[in-house]
Amino acid sequence: MFQDIYDVIVVGAGHAGSEAAAAAANLGSKTLLVTMSLQNIAQMSCNPAMGGIAKGQIVREIDALGGYSGIVSDRTAIQFKMLNKSKGPAMWSPRVQSDRMRFAEEWRLMLEQTPNLDFYQEMVGGLIIEDGKVKGIKTSLGIEIKAKSVVLTNGTFLNGLIHIGEKQFGGGRAGESAAYGITEDLVKAGFESGRMKTGTPPRVDGRSLDYSKMNEEKGDAKPDKFSYSDITKPLVHQKSCYMTYTSLDVHDILREGFDRSPMFNGRIKSIGPRYCPSIEDKINRFADKDRHQLFVEPEGWNTVEVYVNGFSTSLPEDIQFKALRSVVGFENVKFFRPGYAIEYDYFPPTQLKHTLETKLVEGLYFAGQINGTTGYEEAASQGLMAGINAALKVQEKAPMILKRDEAYIGVLIDDLITKGTEEPYRMFTSRAEFRTLLRQDNADFRLTPMSHEIGLASELRLRRMEHKLKESEKMVAFFKETSITAAEANPILEAKETALVNQSDKMFKMFSRPQIDLNDMMQLQKVKDYIDSNEVDLEILEQAEIQVKYSGYIEKERNNANKLTRLEDVKIPEDFDYNKIKSMSIEARQKLGKIRPITISQASRISGVSPSDISVLLIYMGR
């Protein structure tokens, strides 16, 4: 029925599990993906979209590493937007509105076409752990399946409890049962667990909405895409979203249900996502606001189902319905299903190594919401790295660990295992101290070579990246080496109301001015001739523009990163005894002993460890 022993078993087929299974299998490991429902692989449990602020950078990093999320997102997108284009390129973040049903279908089809990957539908009820090592899984039917490593990506299913007003029932997602047994096995093995909460809005019938009363939100006029590969293409046709607002009347109706809300009557005790609060939480915390935005998002090309983004709630269904009917454009709204909150088990991620392998049980990896994160993109990136590292460990190869100056994924994992989290963790650009280096446009430069080295990113991907890098560097050199006369430059400078020049100079200097952009430079005949003769595409043009205009910022940030890298190179022995350092604070000794950082740099980022503690530690290590 099954392989004698699998290299990797992945439990759960959400965004984390799907990426984990694909990565492990593509690295040549015999992999089994176990899920309670093969019909819901990579299900978009919440909003039908991928990317957004910082999240878009993560999707591009996944793609650069050879993961599937970018390709699936491109193939099933119904709208594309590059967010934050008014800011510098470090802040640009791609986002797509997705066709929910096609997204899950495309994921399943891609996984089915992946060699070395088997599937099995059943609930996993426990783990086989012997002598501090994972040996496999136990299913609800009592079947034992052996494995050299196991990746847990259980999402919101571990002892999941759904709340709608006074009603509560077990479930991992609307219409799906919760998973029982794994938490109990892990606690028995010595793991610390906790509870978190998330929520989702009602889904409504788009035929019952009056879009003429709402603001239309169109996609970009020239849409881009996520994947760096040639196998996907930008959208030609797009579907609009819409925006409307709550009102004081809506807020008053919502307040009528506060005494029946599980958030306010004490039934929900766990912490929800700070940056995606429920509508009742918003009107309670921001009582001075007389309205809040609601984004009306279609669920696909052909379905009439609509997602009401901004109206996440666990209020009683009658209150949800009454309140929504008071929103402009929703006067005749019909529900597909009400919103709900869900509580679930998670395991504080300080119990993990940078590889996402647990410290307590060898060969056991955690990825996604089990680590206290929220969001498809955060989950997918962890799944990818857990799948990679599980496969590499089985193959007795060195692990892949991304640093904070190499990827948002590196920031995410380092934050989780170094600082932990007591509320659902979401990635933001502000969390990355080297965000000028970690742009969405250069994820392939940063990550494809190292992924190719371990055998995940294809030769074709590497060659495409090298071509893009070579051509963009060549074009930057063209701007540095080519002169421009005052007669050529001044008409453009005058039109942009910036200082004129009185002598010839290099194009690079003119292009570096904040008022001058790529379109201005493309008015020059020399630039037109260069583009035509070298067949330069838009991707290379944009990369060259960023390298010219932000070269000073990029160089400065790289220098800062290099300084910190020196501390990353100072390793701390695994068995280092922090208790012997009496001149270090008690809190620092306790935190260092619990988290057991692998470098001085990681130790310096632990909450409660001061610079003086680090100085003492360096002295004890003979530094």
N, C-alpha and C positions, 0 to 999 in steps of 0.2 A: 504493500500500500504506500509506503514511504521509503525514501532513501534510508540506508542503514544509519548514517549519521550525516547531518547537514553541516556545512561550514558556518552558515549564518541562518538563523530563524528570525524573521521580523514579525512582531506581534502588533497588529493594527495596520490598516491600509488607508490612513488619512494622508495628508500632505507629507508628514514626516516619514511615515512607513513606506509610502510609495517611492520617495527619493532614496530611502535607505536600501530598499530591495533592489532598485535599479542600479545603484552604485555598486553594491556588493556583487551582484550578478555580472555586471559589466567588467568587474575586476577579476572575473574568472572563478568566483566562489560559488559553490552549489548552494542555492538560496531557496528558502521556503517563506512565502508571505501568507500569514494566517490572519483571517479577518472574520468577523461575525456576519458580514454581508458582502459578497462579491459584486453585488449590484450597486454598492455605494463606495467604490474605490475613489479616493481623492474627492470625496463629497465636499462641496462648499457649504458648510453648515451655517455660515452667517452670510455676509454680503457677497454678491456675485462679482468680485473684482480681485485683481492681483496687482501688487505694486502700491505706489503712493510714496509719501515722504519717508525716505530712508529704506522703506520696504522695496521700492523699485530697484535700488542699488543692490539689495540682497538677491533679487530675482536674476539680475544681470550677472552677479557673482556665481550663482548656482549654474547658470548657463555656461559661463566661462570655464567652470570646473568640469563640465560634461553632464550636468544634471538635466532633468526633463522639464522643469517648471516653466522656463522661458519659452520653449518650443510649444508646449501645450497651451500656454497663455496666448501666444501669437495665433495659433491655429483656431482658437475658439473665441477670439476677441470680437466684440461688437462695437467697441469704441476705444480710441487711444488718446491719451493726453500726456504731455510732458509738463509736470507741475513745476512751479517756481522758476519759470523761464525769465522772470523779471529780475531774478537774483543771479549771483555768480554760478558757474557750472558745478561747483561742489554741492550746490543745493538742488540742482535739477533732478527730478525724480519721475521716472516713467510709471504710468498707471494704465491698466486696461479694464474696461467693463467686460465681463465675460458672459458667455452663454453657459449657464450652470449645467444643463444636461449634457451638452456637447463636451464641456470641460472634463467631466467625470468619464464620459465615453472615450475620449481621446487618451486620457491617462490609462484606462484599462487596455485599450488597443496597443498602446506603446509598450506597456508592461508585458502583455501576452507575446509580443514580438521580441522580447529580450531573452537571449539565450541564458541558460543556467538557472532559470527562475521557475519554481513550482508554486502552485496556489492551493490553499485549503480553506474551506469555510466552516468555521466552528468557533465557539467561545473558548479562549484559553483561561483555564481556572487556576493555574498555579505553575510554579517553576520547579525544576529539578536542580537542586544545589547540593553539591557534595564537596567537603573539605575546602570551602571557600571559593569553589569554582562552579560556574553554571554548566549544567550538563544537558539541558533541554527544557521542554515544556510539557505540561499536562493539560489535556483538553477537558471540557465538561462531560464528554463521554468516557473519560477515564483513559484515553489513549495517551501514551507517552511517546514523544518524538525527540530523538537525541540530536544534539547540536554541539559544535565547538564554541559557538558564541550566540548570544540572543540580544536582539535590539527591541526594547519596549517603547512603543509609540502609541500609547493608549488614549490619547486625547482627553475628552471629558467623560470617558466611559467608566473609569475606576470608581465603583460605588456611586455612580451618578444619580443625582436627585433633582428632578425638574419641579419648578415652582410656577404656578399661575394663580395669583391671588391667594386664597386660603387653601387651594388644592395643591397637593404635592404627590409625586409618584416617582418610582425608580425609572431611570432612563438615561442613556448616554447621549441621546439626540432625539428630537421629536419623532415618534414612531419606532424607535429602536431601544432595545433593552440595555440596561447597565451591565458592566462586567464585574464579577465578584471572584475573590480568591487570590488575585495577584497581590493586592495591598497586604493582605494578611500574611502571605508567604514572605514578603519583603520585610515587614515589621518583625516577623519571627527571626529573620536573618540579621536583624540589628539596625535596619534603616529607620530614619526619622521621617514621618509623613505629616502632611497638613491638608487643609481644605482651601479651595479657591472657588470663586464664582465668576461666571460670565453670563451674558444675556443676549437675546436676539429680538428684533422687532417683529411685528405681525407681517404676514404676507397677504397682499390684497389683489383683487381682480382689476387689472388695468382697464377693462371695458367700463368699469363703474366710475372712473376718474374723469374730471374735466381739465384736460391739459391746457386749454386756452386761458385758464386763470393762473397758470404757473409760468415761471421763467424757464425757457428752454436752455439746456446746457449741452452744447455741441462738442464733438471731438475736435482735435487739431486739424487745421486745413491741410497740412502735410504730415500725416501720421508716420511715426517711426515704429519700431518694434522692439521686443525684448532680446531675441536670440541673435548672437553674433554670427550664426551659421547662415548659409545660403538656402537652407531647406524651408524657411518661412519667408513670407512676403508681407509688407505693410498693407493695412486695410485699404480697400478702394471705396467701399461703402460703409457708412457708420450709422449707428442708431443713437438717437439723442436720449439724454437723461433730462430730468426736470427738477426745479427747486421751488419749494413753497415754505411757509412758515407756520409755527404755532402762534397762538395769541393769548392774551390774558384770559379770554373765555375758555380756551383749551386748558390752560393751567388750572383754572378754578375747577373744571370738571375732574381733572387728574387728581387734585387734592382731595376730592370727595372719596377717593379710594385709598387714601394713605393709611387709614386705620385697618384696611384689609390687605395692605401690601406686606409681603414677607420681608421686604427690606427694612420696614419701619416698625413692625410688630415683634421683631426679634427672632422670627423663624429662620431667617438667613443670618448666619453669624460670620461667614467667611468674607474675604475681601475681594471686591470686583476690580476690573481694570479702571485705573484712574483716568486714562485718556479716552475712554469710550464709555462714559457713564450712561445709566438708564435715563429715560426722560423724566422719571419722578425724582431721580437724584439731581438732575440738572435744575429743575425748577425749585428744588429745595435748597441747593447750594448757591444758586445764582438767582435769588428771589428778586433782585433789582432788575433783571432782564424781562422785558415784556414780550419777547418772542425768541424762538430758536429755529435755526435752519433745519429743514427736512429735505433730503435728496431722494427723489423718486426714481428708482433704478430698475430698468427692465431686466428680467431674469434670462432673456435670450432673444434670438431673432424672431421666433414664431410663437412662443408662449405668451399668454396674457398675464402671467404671474408677475407681480411687482414687489420689490423690496423697499421698505420705507426706512431709509438710512437716517438715523438720528432719533428714532422712536423706539429704541431698545427698552423693553419694559417687562416687569413681572406682575403688573397690576391685574386685578380681576378682568376677565375677558369683556364683561359688560361695560366697564369703565374705559377700557382700551377702545372699544367700538364707539361709544358715545363721544369720547374726546376726539377721535380721528374724524368723525362726521362733522366736527366743528372747524376742521382745518380747511382753508381755502382750496377748492378743487376736489375735496374729499366728501362733499356733502351727501353723495349717494353711494359711498364706498361699500363694497362687499368684501368680507374676509375670506381668504383661503384658510388661514389659521392664525390664532392669536400669538403674540410674543410670549416669551417665557424666560425665566432665569434657570441656570443649572449650577449646582454645586458638585464638586468632584475632588478626588484625592490627587495630591501632587507630592513630590519628594524634593525637599530643599536641595538645590543643585550644588551646594558646597560639598556634597557627598560624591562628586564626580571629579575625574581627572580632565585635563584639557582635551583628551581624545573622546570624551563623553562616556568612557568606561567608568563603572562605579569603583570606588576605592575598596569597598567591602567584599565584593564578589567579582572575581576575575572572569573576564569574558562576557560580562553583562553590561549593556549600554542603555542609556536613557536618551530619548529625543522628543522634543515638542512640549505639549502642555503638561506632561508628567514632570517637566523641569520648571514649571511655573511661568512659562511664556504664554503670550497670546498672539494670534495672527498666523495666517497660512504661511507667510513668507519666513517668519522666524522658525516655525516648525519644520518647513521643508529644508531649510539650511542646516538645522541640527540633524535631521534625518540623513541628509547627504553625508555629513561629516561622520556620523555614527556608523553608517553603512560602509564608508571608505575605511575607517579605522578598524572595524570589526573584521573586514576582509584582509586588511594588511596584517593584523595580528595573527590571524589563522595561517597566513602565508609566511609568518615569521619575518616580516619586513618592518622597517622603521615607520612609525605613525606619521600622519599628516596633521600638523598643528599650524593653524594660521595665526599670525601675530596681529596686534592691534593696528600696526601701520601697513598691513597687507590686505585687510578685508574687513568689511562690516561684520562678516561672520566671525572673524577673530575677536572683534570687540564684544559681540553678543555672547560668545562662549566664555570669554575671559571675565566679563561682568558677572555672568551667572555663577561660575565656579569660585570666583574670588570674593564677590560681595554677597552672593545669594540674592533672594528676592522674597519679599513678604506680600507682594501684590503682583498680579499678572504683568510680566515684563514685556514692554513693547519697544522696538528699536526706533530711535530718533537720530537725525543727523547730529544733534547736539551731544550725543553720547560718544561720538567719535572725535577724539582730539586731533586726528590727522585727516579730517574729512576732505581737505583740498587734494590729498593724494588718493582718497578712496572714492573717486567720482564714478558715476554710472557709465561714462563713456570709455573708461580705460580698464574695466574689470578684466577684459581679456588679456591686456598687457600684464596685469598683475598676477593672474591666476592660471591662465591656460598653460604656460610652460611647466609649472610645477604639477599640474594635473596630468599633462602628457607624460611627464617623467614617471609617474606611478602607473600609467597605462589606462587612464580613464578618458581624458580628452584625446580625440582622434588626431592622426597625422594631418588630415585635411584641415581641422580646426587650427592646429599649430601653424600650418603654412599660411592660412588666411590671416591669422594674427600677425605673423612676421611680415607679410606683405603690407598690411595696414600700417604697422610700426615704421617700416622702411620708407614707405611713400609719404607718411606724415612728417617724418624727420627730414626727408628730402625737400619737402615743401617749406618747412621752417628754415632750412638752410638757404633756399631760394630767396625768402624774404630778407634774410640776414645779409646775403651777398649782392642783391640786386639794388641798384640805385634808382632814385626817382627825382626828377627835376622839380624845381619850384613851380614851373608852368604846369606840370602834370598834377602836382599835389594840391595846389592852392584852390582850384575850383571845388574840390571835394571838401577841403578844410573850411572854406568859406560857407558852403552849404550847411555844414554842421556847426557853424558859429564857434569855431575854435581857432586858436592862433595860427596865422599864416607863417610860411617859411620863406627865407630869401636866398636859399642856396640848396643845391642837391644834397640828398641824404639817403641812407638805406631805408628800404620799405619797412623793415622791422620796426624802426623807430616810430614811423607814422602809424603803423598798425597797432602799436602798443598803446596809443592814446585811448582813453576810455570812451571818447565820443565816436571813435571810428570802429566800424564793424566789418564783417566779411563782405557784405553786400557793397559797401563803399569801395573796398579794395578790388572787387571784381569789376568795377567800372574802368580800371586801368588796363590798357591794351596788353602790357607785358604779362599781367596776371591772367588775362583771358587766353593769351597764346600759350602760357605754361600749362594751364588746365586742359586746353584742347590737345596739345602735343603729348601730354602725359596721361590723358584719359582719367583725370582725377575725379573720384566720386564724392558724393556729399559727406559720407562718413569720414573720409580723409581730410576734406576741407574743414569740417567742424573740429576735428582733432588738432589740425595745424593751428586753427584760430585760438583754441584753448591754450596750446603750448606757447604761442606768441604772447597773448594778452595776460596770461597768468604765470609766466615763467618765474618772475621774482617771488611770488607767493609759494609756488610749488617748490622752488629751491630752498627757501627758508624753512618750509615745513619738513622737507626731506632731511635737512641738517638737524632739526630738532628731533626727528625720529631716530636718526643715527646716534645722537647722544644717548637717548634712552635705550637703544639697542645694546649699548655697552653693559647696562645693568641686566638686560635679558641674557647676556652671555655668562653672567655670574651665577652658576648653578648652586642650589642648596642640596646637600646630601639627603636622600629619602629618609634616613634614620636619624636625622639631626635632632638632638635633645634640647628643646627650647627652655625646659625647666631649669637647666643648669645656669642660664644667664640671669642672675639675680638683679643685675643693674637694668634689666628691661622691665617695663610695666607688666603687672599681672595680666591685664586685659590683652596686651600684645602677645604674651606667652600663650595664653589660652586660645586666642584666635589663630595664631600661627600653628599651634599644635593640632588644632581641629582641621584647618584648611590644607595644611602642609603644602605651601607654595613650592614650585620647582625652581624659581629664579628669584633673585633679589628684586627685580622689577615687579614681579607679581606680588611679592610680599609687601612692597611699598603701596600697593593699591588696595590693601585690605583695610576695611573700616576699623579704626581703633588702633592701628599701627602707625606710630608717629615717625617723622624723620630721624629723631634721636634714637628710636628703637632700631631703625635700619642701620644707623651708624654703629651702634653697639653690636648688632648682628655681623656687620662686615668685619669688625675688629676680631670677634670670636672665630670668624672663618679665615683669619690670617690675612685680611685685606687692609 
